[in-house]
Amino acid sequence: MKLNELLGTEFPIIQGGMANIATGEFAAAVSNAGAMGLIGGGGMDAGTFRENIHKCRSLTDKPFGVNIMLMHPQAAEMARIAAEEKVPFITTGAGNPASFIPMWKEAGAKVFPVVSVVALAKLVAKAGADGVIAEGTESGGHVGEMTTMALVPQVCDAVDIPVVAAGGIADGRQMLAAFALGACGVQVGTCLLVSEECPIHINYKQAVIKAKDSGTIVTGRIGGTPVRILKNPMAREYVAKEKAGADKMELEQYTLGSLRRAVFEGDTKTGSLMAGQVAGMLHEIRPLRAILEELYSGCKARLEQLEQED
């Protein structure tokens, strides 16, 4: 079964739950454009999280969801709020949500944890997850080590629940590859940063558009907190400090508030411009609907081409 049939959306596409970016308004805009919009709880407190759920619900009658970062200090409270508000779709990151799954299922939600390794996929499947989002290291933000090409088929072989592919997907060819690997749909984030509706600062959007194929870097690999961002002075300095042996506390202080500076102030020098490796494929700012339509129609067109070549 394709993801859109499972979730009641037009396209088999989920929007990534990007912290400080995936607001209630943006999630509603994505849902209205035909995909599954997500509210990202990563940059919110519990009260703001609930407010954004209410905001999203007031702006769309389509299915929408939330993403809860399990390392967030208020993750347990957000988990309860998602259940109380009967949010229909829940994704998680940075941990194992097994203890929350029964509560969410009882509230009627479909639960799709984000996983970066097969072991976690098996754990959440055993705990009752409805599906998993297998996210490769090509993605923006917090990343694992495995590539999408290597991770997705191994997760598909390991679990009997639907698998969504994420990381390195910005056009129809990549979406078709995800289906070929066994996924039932895709999750995208970076290609939506350059949508007209995305609430990030115009400087951030322009930085994504200007990025080359090798325009991203992963900070925090040595310290065990890898995050993929666009290369800028802050990123280069961070990696230099890391290689010189700076401790985790010093590095955290150095990047404190850097994502918010990028998103809200458009600080492209000291801001953390989270983006995936597909940034080099993005060249203009367009409406969400146009981005999603092209992604899906491009997938179908490429499949037809391959069939004709046979």
KEKE-3310 file (N, C-alpha, C; in steps of 0.2 Angstrom, whole numbers, plus 5000, padded with zeros to 4 digits):
npx = (5004:5003:5010:5001:4989:4988:4989:4979:4982:4986:4998:5011:5020:5029:5032:5047:5050:5055:5064:5060:5056:5046:5031:5014:5007:5015:5015:5001:5000:5008:5000:4988:4993:4994:5002:5009:5008:5019:5021:5035:5041:5053:5059:5051:5042:5031:5019:5018:5019:5006:4998:5002:4997:4983:4983:4987:4976:4966:4968:4968:4959:4964:4973:4986:5002:5013:5030:5040:5054:5064:5074:5071:5068:5055:5049:5040:5029:5025:5022:5010:5002:5000:4993:4981:4976:4973:4980:4982:4994:5010:5027:5044:5060:5077:5079:5070:5053:5045:5039:5029:5020:5009:5000:4998:4993:4981:4974:4971:4981:4992:5008:5025:5040:5056:5071:5088:5095:5095:5092:5085:5073:5068:5065:5055:5045:5042:5036:5025:5024:5017:5023:5039:5051:5065:5079:5092:5110:5112:5102:5097:5101:5100:5109:5112:5124:5123:5119:5105:5103:5109:5103:5088:5084:5088:5081:5068:5069:5070:5059:5041:5032:5026:5038:5046:5056:5069:5080:5091:5082:5075:5070:5060:5067:5075:5064:5058:5068:5068:5056:5060:5069:5061:5053:5037:5034:5040:5050:5053:5063:5073:5071:5059:5062:5065:5052:5039:5030:5037:5043:5056:5070:5073:5087:5092:5085:5091:5104:5103:5099:5110:5119:5132:5135:5143:5141:5137:5141:5145:5144:5150:5152:5163:5160:5149:5137:5131:5127:5120:5124:5124:5139:5148:5156:5154:5151:5164:5172:5168:5170:5184:5187:5182:5190:5202:5200:5190:5178:5162:5153:5159:5158:5144:5140:5146:5138:5125:5109:5111:5103:5091:5095:5098:5086:5077:5083:5091:5104:5118:5131:5135:5125:5116:5113:5103:5103:5101:5111:5105:5104:5111:5104:5093:5086:5077:5064:5048:5030:5024:5015:5019:5031:5029:5020:5029:5039:5031:5026:5037:5043:5034:5035:5049:5049:5040:5049:5059:5053:5049:5062:5065)
npy = (4994:5011:5026:5037:5032:5025:5036:5045:5056:5066:5065:5053:5058:5064:5079:5084:5085:5099:5107:5123:5128:5120:5125:5127:5134:5131:5118:5116:5122:5113:5102:5106:5107:5095:5085:5076:5086:5092:5097:5103:5098:5101:5114:5120:5124:5115:5121:5130:5120:5114:5125:5127:5115:5118:5129:5124:5115:5124:5129:5119:5106:5094:5079:5080:5080:5078:5080:5073:5076:5065:5068:5080:5091:5091:5081:5070:5077:5083:5071:5067:5078:5077:5065:5069:5079:5072:5070:5065:5059:5054:5057:5053:5057:5055:5044:5031:5028:5018:5018:5027:5023:5014:5023:5033:5025:5021:5033:5034:5037:5036:5029:5033:5031:5039:5032:5027:5016:4998:4991:4999:5001:4988:4987:4997:4992:4980:4986:4991:5001:5009:5011:5015:5028:5028:5036:5042:5047:5058:5068:5084:5092:5083:5068:5051:5038:5029:5028:5033:5024:5012:5010:5010:4997:4988:4990:4988:4974:4970:4972:4971:4981:4996:5006:5021:5032:5043:5057:5064:5066:5075:5076:5068:5057:5052:5050:5039:5030:5027:5020:5009:5004:4998:5006:5014:5027:5044:5055:5072:5087:5097:5101:5108:5119:5129:5134:5145:5146:5142:5147:5152:5164:5175:5175:5163:5155:5159:5155:5141:5140:5144:5135:5122:5106:5100:5107:5106:5101:5090:5093:5089:5076:5070:5071:5064:5070:5072:5084:5089:5103:5119:5124:5137:5151:5148:5134:5129:5134:5127:5114:5115:5118:5106:5096:5101:5097:5102:5102:5094:5103:5116:5117:5116:5128:5137:5135:5139:5144:5145:5140:5146:5159:5158:5154:5165:5177:5177:5175:5171:5169:5166:5158:5142:5133:5122:5109:5097:5086:5087:5101:5107:5104:5113:5127:5138:5148:5142:5139:5128:5118:5117:5112:5099:5093:5092:5084:5072:5069:5069:5057:5048:5050:5047:5033:5029:5032:5023:5010:5011:5011:4998)
npz = (5000:4996:5003:5003:5003:5015:5024:5020:5012:4997:4990:4992:5002:5016:5026:5033:5051:5055:5067:5074:5062:5056:5059:5065:5056:5044:5043:5041:5028:5020:5021:5015:5003:4998:5004:5019:5032:5045:5062:5070:5085:5091:5093:5102:5117:5128:5130:5118:5109:5110:5106:5093:5087:5088:5080:5068:5065:5064:5052:5042:5035:5032:5034:5047:5056:5070:5075:5087:5097:5106:5115:5119:5134:5138:5132:5136:5141:5129:5122:5129:5126:5112:5112:5119:5111:5101:5089:5072:5067:5071:5072:5077:5084:5088:5098:5107:5106:5112:5125:5124:5113:5115:5122:5112:5101:5107:5107:5094:5084:5070:5071:5067:5069:5067:5061:5061:5060:5058:5070:5079:5071:5072:5085:5087:5079:5085:5097:5092:5082:5068:5056:5049:5047:5038:5039:5030:5030:5022:5024:5031:5046:5062:5060:5055:5052:5041:5023:5014:5003:5007:5020:5018:5011:5020:5031:5026:5024:5037:5044:5046:5043:5035:5027:5026:5015:5019:5017:5006:4995:4982:4970:4956:4952:4963:4971:4965:4965:4979:4980:4973:4981:4991:4999:5004:5002:5004:5014:5015:5017:5015:5002:5003:5010:5002:4998:4995:5005:5016:5033:5035:5036:5022:5018:5022:5014:5002:5004:5003:4990:4984:4987:4983:4976:4985:4996:5010:5027:5040:5057:5074:5073:5080:5093:5094:5091:5078:5065:5050:5041:5031:5024:5032:5040:5054:5054:5049:5059:5070:5067:5067:5080:5086:5081:5087:5100:5108:5122:5124:5131:5128:5114:5113:5119:5110:5099:5103:5101:5088:5077:5078:5075:5062:5056:5060:5060:5049:5049:5041:5043:5057:5060:5061:5047:5044:5032:5019:5008:4996:4993:4983:4972:4971:4965:4964:4972:4975:4975:4987:4982:4969:4970:4976:4967:4956:4961:4962:4949:4942:4947:4942:4928:4926:4928:4918:4907:4910:4908:4894:4889:4891)
capx = (5000:5007:5009:4996:4983:4988:4988:4974:4985:4986:5004:5015:5025:5029:5036:5051:5048:5061:5064:5060:5054:5039:5026:5007:5005:5018:5012:4994:5001:5010:4994:4984:4996:4993:5007:5007:5012:5021:5023:5041:5041:5060:5061:5045:5040:5025:5013:5019:5017:4999:4996:5003:4992:4977:4984:4986:4969:4961:4970:4967:4954:4967:4977:4993:5005:5018:5037:5043:5061:5063:5079:5069:5067:5048:5046:5035:5023:5023:5019:5004:4998:4999:4987:4975:4974:4971:4984:4982:5000:5015:5034:5048:5067:5082:5077:5065:5047:5041:5035:5023:5017:5002:4995:4996:4988:4974:4971:4969:4986:4997:5015:5030:5047:5062:5076:5094:5099:5090:5091:5079:5067:5065:5063:5049:5040:5040:5033:5018:5024:5013:5028:5046:5055:5072:5083:5100:5114:5111:5097:5099:5099:5103:5110:5116:5130:5121:5116:5098:5103:5111:5098:5081:5082:5090:5076:5063:5070:5070:5052:5035:5028:5028:5045:5046:5063:5071:5087:5093:5076:5072:5067:5057:5072:5076:5058:5057:5074:5065:5051:5063:5072:5056:5049:5030:5033:5046:5049:5057:5063:5077:5068:5053:5065:5064:5045:5036:5027:5042:5044:5063:5072:5075:5094:5092:5083:5095:5110:5101:5099:5117:5124:5134:5134:5147:5140:5136:5146:5143:5147:5148:5154:5168:5157:5143:5130:5132:5121:5122:5122:5127:5146:5148:5161:5152:5152:5171:5176:5165:5174:5191:5187:5181:5197:5207:5199:5185:5173:5155:5150:5162:5155:5137:5140:5148:5132:5119:5104:5113:5098:5086:5098:5098:5079:5073:5087:5094:5112:5121:5138:5136:5119:5116:5109:5102:5101:5103:5115:5102:5104:5114:5099:5088:5088:5072:5059:5042:5025:5024:5011:5023:5037:5026:5018:5035:5042:5028:5025:5044:5044:5030:5038:5055:5047:5038:5055:5063:5049:5050:5069:5066)
capy = (5000:5017:5030:5042:5028:5024:5042:5049:5062:5066:5062:5049:5062:5067:5084:5083:5089:5103:5112:5131:5129:5117:5128:5125:5137:5128:5111:5116:5124:5107:5097:5109:5106:5088:5080:5076:5092:5090:5102:5100:5101:5102:5121:5123:5121:5111:5126:5132:5114:5113:5131:5125:5110:5121:5133:5120:5112:5129:5131:5114:5100:5088:5076:5083:5076:5081:5076:5074:5075:5062:5071:5086:5090:5091:5076:5066:5081:5084:5065:5067:5083:5074:5060:5072:5083:5067:5071:5058:5056:5056:5054:5054:5057:5055:5040:5025:5030:5013:5019:5031:5021:5012:5029:5036:5021:5022:5040:5034:5040:5032:5031:5032:5034:5040:5027:5028:5010:4993:4989:5003:4999:4982:4988:5001:4988:4976:4990:4993:5006:5008:5011:5018:5032:5026:5042:5042:5053:5063:5073:5089:5092:5077:5063:5045:5036:5025:5031:5031:5018:5006:5009:5008:4990:4983:4991:4984:4967:4968:4973:4969:4987:5001:5010:5028:5033:5050:5059:5064:5066:5081:5076:5062:5051:5050:5047:5033:5025:5025:5015:5003:5001:4995:5011:5015:5034:5048:5061:5077:5093:5102:5104:5112:5125:5135:5135:5152:5146:5141:5153:5154:5170:5174:5174:5156:5152:5161:5151:5135:5140:5146:5129:5118:5099:5099:5113:5104:5098:5087:5095:5085:5069:5067:5071:5060:5073:5074:5088:5092:5110:5122:5126:5144:5152:5145:5127:5128:5135:5122:5108:5116:5117:5099:5093:5103:5093:5106:5097:5095:5110:5122:5117:5118:5136:5140:5135:5141:5149:5146:5138:5152:5165:5157:5154:5171:5183:5176:5175:5166:5168:5162:5154:5135:5133:5115:5107:5091:5086:5089:5108:5109:5103:5118:5133:5144:5148:5141:5137:5121:5114:5116:5107:5092:5090:5090:5078:5066:5068:5067:5050:5044:5051:5043:5026:5027:5032:5016:5005:5012:5009:4991)
capz = (5000:4995:5009:5003:5004:5022:5028:5017:5008:4990:4988:4996:5004:5022:5027:5039:5057:5056:5073:5073:5055:5055:5063:5064:5049:5039:5043:5037:5021:5017:5021:5010:4996:4996:5008:5026:5036:5052:5067:5073:5092:5093:5095:5106:5124:5128:5128:5111:5105:5109:5102:5086:5085:5087:5074:5062:5065:5062:5045:5037:5037:5029:5039:5049:5061:5074:5076:5094:5098:5112:5119:5122:5141:5139:5127:5139:5141:5122:5120:5132:5123:5106:5113:5122:5106:5096:5083:5069:5064:5075:5071:5083:5082:5094:5103:5106:5108:5114:5131:5122:5108:5117:5123:5105:5097:5110:5105:5087:5080:5067:5073:5062:5072:5062:5063:5057:5060:5058:5077:5081:5067:5075:5092:5087:5076:5091:5101:5089:5077:5062:5051:5051:5042:5038:5036:5028:5032:5017:5026:5035:5053:5065:5055:5057:5048:5035:5018:5012:4998:5011:5025:5017:5009:5025:5036:5023:5025:5044:5048:5042:5043:5030:5027:5022:5014:5020:5016:4999:4990:4980:4963:4955:4951:4969:4974:4961:4968:4986:4979:4971:4987:4995:5003:5002:5002:5006:5019:5012:5021:5012:4996:5006:5013:4997:4996:4996:5012:5022:5037:5037:5033:5015:5018:5023:5007:4996:5005:5001:4983:4981:4989:4978:4978:4991:5001:5017:5031:5047:5063:5080:5072:5085:5100:5094:5090:5071:5062:5044:5039:5025:5026:5033:5045:5060:5053:5049:5066:5075:5066:5069:5088:5088:5080:5092:5106:5113:5125:5122:5134:5125:5108:5114:5120:5104:5094:5107:5098:5081:5072:5079:5072:5055:5054:5061:5059:5042:5050:5037:5045:5063:5061:5059:5042:5043:5025:5017:5002:4989:4992:4977:4966:4972:4961:4964:4977:4972:4979:4990:4978:4963:4972:4978:4961:4952:4964:4961:4942:4940:4948:4937:4921:4925:4928:4911:4903:4911:4905:4887:4887:4891)
cpx = (5004:5005:5003:4989:4982:4987:4982:4976:4985:4992:5007:5021:5024:5034:5040:5049:5054:5060:5064:5057:5047:5034:5019:5005:5008:5016:5005:4995:5003:5004:4989:4986:4996:4998:5005:5012:5013:5023:5029:5041:5048:5062:5056:5045:5033:5019:5013:5017:5010:4996:4996:4999:4985:4977:4983:4979:4964:4962:4969:4962:4957:4971:4984:4996:5010:5025:5039:5050:5062:5069:5077:5067:5059:5045:5040:5028:5020:5019:5012:4999:4996:4993:4981:4972:4972:4974:4984:4988:5006:5022:5038:5055:5071:5080:5072:5059:5043:5037:5028:5018:5010:4997:4993:4991:4981:4970:4970:4975:4990:5004:5021:5037:5052:5068:5082:5098:5093:5088:5085:5073:5064:5062:5056:5043:5038:5035:5026:5018:5020:5018:5034:5048:5062:5076:5090:5103:5115:5107:5101:5097:5103:5103:5113:5122:5128:5118:5109:5098:5105:5105:5091:5080:5083:5084:5069:5063:5069:5063:5047:5030:5030:5034:5044:5054:5064:5078:5089:5088:5074:5069:5064:5061:5074:5070:5057:5062:5071:5060:5054:5067:5067:5051:5042:5029:5040:5044:5055:5057:5067:5074:5062:5056:5064:5057:5043:5033:5031:5044:5051:5065:5074:5083:5095:5090:5088:5102:5109:5102:5106:5122:5126:5133:5138:5147:5138:5141:5143:5147:5145:5149:5158:5165:5151:5136:5130:5125:5124:5119:5126:5134:5145:5154:5160:5154:5160:5174:5174:5169:5181:5192:5186:5187:5202:5206:5194:5180:5166:5152:5153:5158:5147:5136:5141:5142:5125:5115:5106:5107:5092:5089:5097:5090:5075:5076:5090:5102:5115:5129:5139:5129:5120:5111:5108:5100:5104:5108:5112:5101:5106:5109:5093:5090:5083:5067:5052:5037:5026:5020:5015:5028:5034:5024:5024:5038:5038:5027:5032:5045:5040:5033:5045:5054:5044:5044:5059:5059:5049:5057:5070:5063)
cpy = (5006:5021:5034:5038:5026:5030:5046:5056:5061:5063:5058:5052:5065:5073:5083:5088:5094:5108:5119:5132:5126:5119:5125:5127:5133:5121:5111:5118:5117:5102:5100:5108:5099:5082:5080:5081:5090:5096:5099:5103:5102:5109:5124:5120:5118:5115:5128:5126:5113:5119:5130:5120:5113:5126:5129:5117:5118:5131:5126:5109:5094:5085:5079:5079:5081:5077:5078:5072:5072:5064:5078:5086:5089:5086:5072:5070:5082:5077:5065:5072:5080:5069:5064:5076:5078:5068:5065:5055:5058:5052:5056:5054:5057:5051:5034:5027:5024:5014:5023:5028:5018:5018:5032:5032:5021:5028:5040:5036:5034:5034:5029:5035:5034:5036:5028:5021:5004:4991:4992:5002:4993:4983:4992:4997:4983:4980:4992:4998:5004:5007:5014:5023:5031:5032:5041:5048:5059:5069:5078:5088:5086:5071:5057:5044:5033:5029:5029:5024:5012:5005:5006:5001:4986:4984:4987:4977:4965:4968:4972:4975:4992:5005:5016:5030:5041:5051:5058:5064:5073:5082:5069:5056:5048:5047:5040:5028:5023:5020:5009:5000:4997:5000:5012:5023:5037:5053:5066:5083:5098:5105:5109:5119:5131:5136:5142:5152:5145:5147:5155:5160:5169:5173:5167:5153:5153:5157:5144:5135:5141:5140:5125:5111:5097:5104:5112:5101:5095:5090:5090:5078:5066:5067:5067:5063:5076:5078:5090:5099:5113:5124:5134:5145:5148:5138:5125:5129:5130:5116:5109:5115:5110:5095:5095:5100:5097:5101:5099:5102:5116:5122:5119:5126:5139:5140:5137:5146:5150:5145:5144:5158:5164:5157:5161:5177:5183:5177:5170:5165:5164:5158:5146:5134:5125:5114:5101:5091:5087:5097:5110:5108:5108:5125:5139:5143:5147:5139:5129:5116:5112:5111:5100:5089:5088:5084:5071:5064:5066:5060:5046:5044:5047:5035:5024:5027:5025:5010:5005:5009:5001:4988)
cpz = (5000:5002:5009:5005:5012:5026:5026:5014:5001:4987:4993:4999:5011:5023:5033:5045:5059:5062:5071:5066:5054:5060:5061:5057:5043:5038:5039:5030:5017:5016:5016:5003:4994:5000:5015:5030:5043:5056:5071:5081:5095:5096:5099:5113:5123:5127:5121:5107:5104:5105:5095:5083:5084:5081:5068:5060:5062:5054:5040:5039:5034:5035:5041:5054:5065:5074:5083:5095:5105:5117:5122:5129:5142:5134:5130:5139:5134:5120:5123:5128:5116:5106:5115:5116:5100:5089:5079:5067:5068:5073:5077:5080:5089:5099:5102:5109:5111:5120:5129:5117:5110:5118:5116:5101:5100:5108:5097:5082:5076:5069:5069:5065:5066:5065:5058:5057:5061:5065:5080:5078:5070:5081:5092:5084:5081:5096:5099:5085:5071:5056:5053:5046:5043:5034:5036:5030:5028:5019:5030:5042:5057:5061:5059:5053:5041:5030:5017:5008:5002:5016:5023:5015:5015:5030:5033:5024:5032:5047:5043:5042:5038:5032:5023:5021:5015:5019:5009:4994:4989:4973:4962:4954:4958:4973:4971:4964:4975:4985:4977:4976:4992:4999:5000:5001:5004:5011:5016:5017:5017:5006:4997:5009:5008:4994:4998:5003:5018:5026:5038:5033:5026:5014:5018:5017:5002:4998:5003:4993:4980:4983:4983:4980:4984:4997:5008:5021:5038:5053:5069:5079:5078:5092:5100:5094:5083:5068:5056:5042:5033:5028:5026:5038:5052:5060:5053:5055:5071:5073:5068:5077:5090:5087:5084:5099:5111:5115:5123:5125:5130:5118:5108:5115:5114:5099:5097:5103:5090:5076:5072:5075:5064:5052:5055:5060:5052:5043:5047:5039:5052:5065:5058:5054:5040:5036:5023:5010:4996:4988:4986:4971:4966:4969:4962:4970:4973:4977:4981:4985:4972:4965:4973:4971:4956:4954:4962:4953:4939:4941:4943:4930:4920:4925:4921:4906:4903:4907:4897:4885:4887:4885)
residu = (MET:LYS:LEU:ASN:GLU:LEU:LEU:GLY:THR:GLU:PHE:PRO:ILE:ILE:GLN:GLY:GLY:MET:ALA:ASN:ILE:ALA:THR:GLY:GLU:PHE:ALA:ALA:ALA:VAL:SER:ASN:ALA:GLY:ALA:MET:GLY:LEU:ILE:GLY:GLY:GLY:GLY:MET:ASP:ALA:GLY:THR:PHE:ARG:GLU:ASN:ILE:HIS:LYS:CYS:ARG:SER:LEU:THR:ASP:LYS:PRO:PHE:GLY:VAL:ASN:ILE:MET:LEU:MET:HIS:PRO:GLN:ALA:ALA:GLU:MET:ALA:ARG:ILE:ALA:ALA:GLU:GLU:LYS:VAL:PRO:PHE:ILE:THR:THR:GLY:ALA:GLY:ASN:PRO:ALA:SER:PHE:ILE:PRO:MET:TRP:LYS:GLU:ALA:GLY:ALA:LYS:VAL:PHE:PRO:VAL:VAL:SER:VAL:VAL:ALA:LEU:ALA:LYS:LEU:VAL:ALA:LYS:ALA:GLY:ALA:ASP:GLY:VAL:ILE:ALA:GLU:GLY:THR:GLU:SER:GLY:GLY:HIS:VAL:GLY:GLU:MET:THR:THR:MET:ALA:LEU:VAL:PRO:GLN:VAL:CYS:ASP:ALA:VAL:ASP:ILE:PRO:VAL:VAL:ALA:ALA:GLY:GLY:ILE:ALA:ASP:GLY:ARG:GLN:MET:LEU:ALA:ALA:PHE:ALA:LEU:GLY:ALA:CYS:GLY:VAL:GLN:VAL:GLY:THR:CYS:LEU:LEU:VAL:SER:GLU:GLU:CYS:PRO:ILE:HIS:ILE:ASN:TYR:LYS:GLN:ALA:VAL:ILE:LYS:ALA:LYS:ASP:SER:GLY:THR:ILE:VAL:THR:GLY:ARG:ILE:GLY:GLY:THR:PRO:VAL:ARG:ILE:LEU:LYS:ASN:PRO:MET:ALA:ARG:GLU:TYR:VAL:ALA:LYS:GLU:LYS:ALA:GLY:ALA:ASP:LYS:MET:GLU:LEU:GLU:GLN:TYR:THR:LEU:GLY:SER:LEU:ARG:ARG:ALA:VAL:PHE:GLU:GLY:ASP:THR:LYS:THR:GLY:SER:LEU:MET:ALA:GLY:GLN:VAL:ALA:GLY:MET:LEU:HIS:GLU:ILE:ARG:PRO:LEU:ARG:ALA:ILE:LEU:GLU:GLU:LEU:TYR:SER:GLY:CYS:LYS:ALA:ARG:LEU:GLU:GLN:LEU:GLU:GLN:GLU:ASP)
# end
